[in-house]
């Protein structure tokens, strides 16, 4: 009995040391972030050097979930304070993969990480890899195929696959009541920007972190502008077909009864028309946005 107690005591002692080292590492990272001018970059670099989960697990002595929490908190601090560039996917995907390998049911890492990799790091392929990893672990979680539908529909221009994932999400328990209708529209009207607007609005409702909502809101603003530009382009074409010339101003589309009202551009912008070609654009955008490719 005495020998058993000694073994247990040594195990508890070692576990305590490992836990202290984990906390010490977080404190060190925090200090680096606060004391250096390039603190955020240094924290991202530290996260990129975190060992793979297969090497971490043997020394964590059961503190896998705690380590996942600490790593996620560090990643969120960086993401909440800096603009993610294309190069950031290297540390970002790595740390998300480590987190979800240590804790395969880590909801936040899948939910927010999937959107961040797509919208901020511009790597839908890595986002899909992360989300598919989550779906394999949690096949009943409707938001995983929902996010996969978003990636395929918006970023990979694969509307059919996006609609299939949306249909899968709609069949899972707990999914929002509007998903079957949205899935049907994605199958039937994939070239309609209004479908994309409805999809993005649904994504924003499900997003948690402010910076994730902000990224999705920017994409929604762009898509709504592109939708309205397309509407005006078609109206100008109808005006030209009727009168043999382009309108002298866009308001004339309403005067002619082709539009019931002019769409509103975002604050600080206005819709403009090239009088030679009839092409419509936005004053603050030198080129067409092409954020939605039907």
C-alpha positions as CSV (number, residue, x, y, z in Angstrom):
1,X,0.0,0.0,0.0
2,X,2.9,2.4,0.9
3,X,4.5,1.7,-2.5
4,X,1.2,2.5,-4.3
5,X,0.9,5.8,-2.5
6,X,4.4,6.7,-3.5
7,X,3.6,5.9,-7.2
8,X,0.5,8.1,-7.0
9,X,2.3,10.9,-5.3
10,X,5.0,10.9,-8.0
11,X,2.3,10.9,-10.7
12,X,0.5,13.8,-9.1
13,X,3.8,15.7,-8.7
14,X,4.8,15.2,-12.4
15,X,1.3,16.1,-13.5
16,X,1.6,19.3,-11.4
17,X,4.9,20.2,-13.0
18,X,3.5,19.7,-16.5
19,X,0.5,21.8,-15.7
20,X,2.7,24.5,-14.3
21,X,4.8,24.5,-17.4
22,X,1.7,24.9,-19.5
23,X,0.6,27.8,-17.5
24,X,4.1,29.2,-17.5
25,X,4.2,29.0,-21.3
26,X,1.0,31.0,-21.5
27,X,2.4,33.6,-19.2
28,X,5.5,33.8,-21.3
29,X,3.5,34.2,-24.4
30,X,1.4,36.9,-22.8
31,X,4.5,38.7,-21.7
32,X,5.9,38.5,-25.2
33,X,2.7,39.9,-26.6
34,X,2.7,42.8,-24.2
35,X,6.4,43.7,-24.1
36,X,7.4,43.6,-27.8
37,X,6.5,45.9,-30.6
38,X,6.0,42.9,-32.8
39,X,4.2,41.0,-30.1
40,X,1.4,39.6,-32.2
41,X,3.7,38.3,-34.8
42,X,5.9,36.7,-32.0
43,X,2.9,34.9,-30.5
44,X,1.8,33.6,-33.9
45,X,5.4,32.3,-34.4
46,X,5.3,30.6,-31.0
47,X,2.0,29.0,-31.9
48,X,3.4,27.7,-35.2
49,X,6.1,25.9,-33.2
50,X,3.7,24.0,-31.0
51,X,4.5,20.3,-31.4
52,X,2.0,18.0,-33.2
53,X,-0.6,16.5,-31.0
54,X,0.9,13.0,-31.3
55,X,4.1,14.3,-29.5
56,X,2.2,16.4,-27.0
57,X,-0.2,13.8,-25.7
58,X,2.4,11.5,-24.0
59,X,3.7,14.4,-21.8
60,X,0.3,16.1,-21.1
61,X,-0.7,13.4,-18.6
62,X,-4.4,13.8,-19.3
63,X,-4.4,17.6,-19.6
64,X,-5.3,17.4,-23.3
65,X,-8.5,19.5,-22.9
66,X,-6.8,22.1,-20.8
67,X,-4.0,22.5,-23.3
68,X,-6.6,22.9,-26.1
69,X,-8.3,25.7,-24.2
70,X,-5.0,27.5,-23.6
71,X,-4.0,27.2,-27.3
72,X,-7.4,28.4,-28.5
73,X,-7.3,31.4,-26.2
74,X,-3.9,32.4,-27.5
75,X,-5.0,32.0,-31.1
76,X,-8.1,34.0,-30.5
77,X,-6.1,36.9,-28.9
78,X,-4.0,37.1,-32.1
79,X,-6.9,36.8,-34.5
80,X,-8.9,39.5,-32.6
81,X,-6.1,42.0,-32.9
82,X,-4.5,41.6,-36.3
83,X,-5.5,41.3,-39.9
84,X,-4.9,37.7,-41.0
85,X,-2.9,37.5,-44.2
86,X,-2.5,34.7,-46.7
87,X,0.7,33.7,-45.0
88,X,-1.0,33.3,-41.6
89,X,-2.6,30.0,-42.6
90,X,0.7,28.2,-41.8
91,X,0.5,28.8,-38.0
92,X,-3.3,29.1,-38.0
93,X,-4.2,25.7,-39.5
94,X,-1.4,24.1,-37.5
95,X,-2.7,25.2,-34.2
96,X,-6.3,24.4,-35.1
97,X,-5.2,20.9,-36.1
98,X,-3.3,20.5,-32.8
99,X,-6.3,21.7,-30.8
100,X,-8.8,19.4,-32.5
101,X,-6.4,16.5,-32.3
102,X,-6.1,16.9,-28.5
103,X,-9.8,17.5,-28.2
104,X,-11.7,16.1,-31.2
105,X,-15.0,17.6,-30.0
106,X,-13.6,21.2,-29.6
107,X,-16.6,23.1,-31.1
108,X,-15.2,26.6,-31.2
109,X,-12.1,25.6,-33.1
110,X,-14.2,24.0,-35.8
111,X,-17.0,26.6,-35.9
112,X,-14.9,29.7,-35.9
113,X,-11.7,28.2,-37.3
114,X,-13.5,27.0,-40.4
115,X,-14.8,30.5,-41.2
116,X,-11.4,32.2,-40.3
117,X,-9.4,29.9,-42.6
118,X,-11.8,30.7,-45.4
119,X,-12.6,34.4,-45.0
120,X,-9.4,35.8,-43.4
121,X,-6.7,33.4,-44.4
122,X,-8.3,32.7,-47.8
123,X,-7.7,29.0,-47.6
124,X,-11.1,27.2,-48.1
125,X,-9.2,23.9,-48.8
126,X,-7.7,23.9,-45.3
127,X,-11.1,25.0,-43.9
128,X,-12.7,22.0,-45.5
129,X,-10.0,19.7,-44.2
130,X,-10.7,21.0,-40.6
131,X,-14.5,20.9,-41.0
132,X,-14.4,17.4,-42.5
133,X,-12.3,16.3,-39.6
134,X,-15.0,17.7,-37.2
135,X,-17.8,16.0,-39.2
136,X,-16.1,12.6,-38.9
137,X,-16.0,13.1,-35.1
138,X,-19.5,14.7,-34.8
139,X,-21.7,13.5,-37.7
140,X,-24.8,14.8,-35.9
141,X,-23.6,18.4,-35.7
142,X,-25.6,20.2,-38.4
143,X,-23.4,23.3,-38.5
144,X,-20.4,21.3,-39.8
145,X,-22.1,20.4,-43.2
146,X,-23.6,23.9,-43.1
147,X,-20.2,25.5,-43.0
148,X,-18.9,23.1,-45.7
149,X,-21.9,24.2,-47.8
150,X,-20.8,27.8,-47.4
151,X,-17.2,27.0,-48.5
152,X,-18.3,25.1,-51.6
153,X,-21.0,27.5,-52.6
154,X,-19.1,30.8,-52.2
155,X,-15.4,30.0,-52.4
156,X,-15.1,26.9,-54.6
157,X,-17.9,27.8,-57.0
158,X,-19.3,24.3,-56.6
159,X,-23.0,25.1,-56.1
160,X,-24.2,21.5,-56.5
161,X,-21.8,20.2,-53.7
162,X,-22.8,23.2,-51.6
163,X,-26.5,22.4,-52.0
164,X,-25.8,18.8,-51.1
165,X,-24.1,19.7,-47.8
166,X,-26.9,22.1,-47.0
167,X,-29.4,19.3,-47.6
168,X,-27.4,17.1,-45.3
169,X,-27.3,19.8,-42.6
170,X,-31.1,20.3,-42.9
171,X,-31.8,16.7,-42.1
172,X,-29.9,16.7,-38.8
173,X,-31.6,17.2,-35.5
174,X,-31.5,20.8,-34.1
175,X,-30.9,22.5,-37.5
176,X,-32.8,25.7,-38.1
177,X,-36.2,25.4,-39.8
178,X,-35.2,27.5,-42.8
179,X,-32.4,25.1,-43.9
180,X,-34.6,22.8,-46.1
181,X,-35.9,25.9,-48.0
182,X,-32.5,27.3,-48.4
183,X,-31.1,24.0,-49.7
184,X,-34.0,23.8,-52.2
185,X,-33.2,27.3,-53.5
186,X,-29.5,26.5,-53.8
187,X,-30.3,23.5,-56.0
188,X,-32.8,25.4,-58.2
189,X,-31.5,29.0,-58.2
190,X,-27.7,28.7,-57.7
191,X,-27.1,31.6,-60.1
192,X,-29.4,34.0,-58.2
193,X,-27.4,36.4,-55.9
194,X,-30.4,36.5,-53.6
195,X,-29.7,32.9,-52.6
196,X,-26.2,34.0,-51.6
197,X,-27.5,36.9,-49.6
198,X,-29.9,34.6,-47.7
199,X,-27.0,32.1,-47.1
200,X,-24.7,34.8,-45.7
201,X,-27.4,36.2,-43.5
202,X,-27.8,32.7,-42.0
203,X,-24.0,32.4,-41.6
204,X,-23.9,35.7,-39.7
205,X,-26.7,34.5,-37.4
206,X,-24.7,31.4,-36.5
207,X,-21.3,33.2,-36.0
208,X,-20.1,33.8,-32.5
209,X,-16.8,35.8,-32.5
210,X,-17.1,39.5,-33.5
211,X,-14.2,39.3,-36.0
212,X,-15.9,36.3,-37.7
213,X,-19.2,38.3,-37.9
214,X,-17.3,41.3,-39.3
215,X,-15.6,39.3,-42.0
216,X,-18.9,37.7,-43.1
217,X,-20.7,41.1,-42.9
218,X,-18.1,42.6,-45.3
219,X,-18.7,39.8,-47.8
220,X,-22.5,40.3,-47.4
221,X,-22.1,44.0,-48.2
222,X,-20.1,43.2,-51.3
223,X,-22.6,40.6,-52.4
224,X,-25.6,42.9,-51.9
225,X,-23.8,45.6,-54.0
226,X,-23.0,43.0,-56.7
227,X,-26.7,41.9,-56.7
228,X,-27.9,45.5,-57.1
229,X,-25.3,46.2,-59.8
230,X,-26.6,43.2,-61.7
231,X,-30.1,44.4,-61.3
232,X,-29.2,47.9,-62.7
233,X,-27.2,46.3,-65.6
234,X,-30.3,44.4,-66.6
235,X,-32.5,47.4,-66.3
236,X,-30.2,49.5,-68.4
237,X,-30.2,46.8,-71.1
238,X,-34.0,46.9,-71.1
239,X,-34.0,50.7,-71.3
240,X,-31.6,50.5,-74.3
241,X,-33.8,47.9,-76.0
242,X,-36.9,50.1,-75.6
243,X,-35.4,53.5,-76.4
244,X,-32.4,52.7,-78.5
245,X,-30.0,54.6,-76.2
246,X,-28.7,54.4,-72.6
247,X,-30.4,56.5,-70.0
248,X,-28.7,59.9,-69.2
249,X,-29.0,59.0,-65.5
250,X,-29.9,55.9,-63.5
251,X,-32.9,57.5,-62.0
252,X,-34.4,57.5,-65.5
253,X,-34.9,53.7,-65.0
254,X,-37.6,54.5,-62.4
255,X,-39.1,57.3,-64.5
256,X,-39.4,54.9,-67.4
257,X,-41.2,52.3,-65.2
258,X,-38.4,49.7,-65.6
259,X,-37.6,49.8,-61.9
260,X,-40.0,50.6,-59.1
261,X,-37.2,52.1,-57.0
262,X,-33.5,52.6,-57.1
263,X,-31.4,50.3,-54.9
264,X,-29.3,52.0,-52.3
265,X,-25.5,51.7,-52.3
266,X,-23.5,51.4,-49.1
267,X,-22.7,54.5,-47.2
268,X,-20.1,56.7,-49.0
269,X,-20.8,55.0,-52.3
270,X,-23.1,55.5,-55.3
271,X,-24.0,53.6,-58.4
272,X,-22.5,55.0,-61.6
273,X,-22.9,54.2,-65.3
274,X,-20.5,54.3,-68.2
275,X,-22.5,56.2,-70.8
276,X,-20.6,54.6,-73.6
277,X,-21.1,51.0,-72.7
278,X,-24.1,51.2,-70.3
279,X,-22.1,49.2,-67.7
280,X,-23.0,49.9,-64.1
281,X,-20.5,50.1,-61.2
282,X,-19.9,51.5,-57.8
283,X,-18.1,54.8,-57.3
284,X,-15.8,53.4,-54.5
285,X,-14.9,50.2,-56.5
286,X,-12.7,50.7,-59.5
287,X,-13.6,47.3,-60.9
288,X,-16.5,45.0,-60.6
289,X,-16.4,43.0,-57.4
290,X,-17.1,39.5,-58.7
291,X,-17.6,38.2,-55.2
292,X,-20.3,35.9,-56.4
293,X,-19.7,33.7,-59.5
294,X,-22.9,32.0,-60.7
